[in-house]
């Protein structure tokens, strides 16, 4: 009985194993492709748009931060923004915390700012 078990060969011959393996991996590949187009690609597109938004922020713009603070950009530095949230009240925020630009304003002239 044991000797007959060793003597049996796989069904389908030596060439059929590759096709069966390919058919087993096909659903996994399909799931990865769908996952890429539904999850990864849109996220990369949003990240690219957010980087472009941050690069375009300039003085005079009205912005909203991730924390919900609304203010006018007084000064843009590398990596951070000086945000005027009320008359004479300015806070420093990280540039990456800007969620959206509400209105694109004209840059405030330096002589208006000192007056």
PyMOL commands that set and color helices and strands:
alter all, ss='L'
color gray80, all
select helices_A, chain A and resi 2-7+16-56+95-97+110-114
alter helices_A, ss='H'
color red, helices_A
select strands_A, chain A and resi 62-65+70-77+80-86+89-94+98-103
alter strands_A, ss='S'
color yellow, strands_A
deselect
rebuild
show_as cartoon
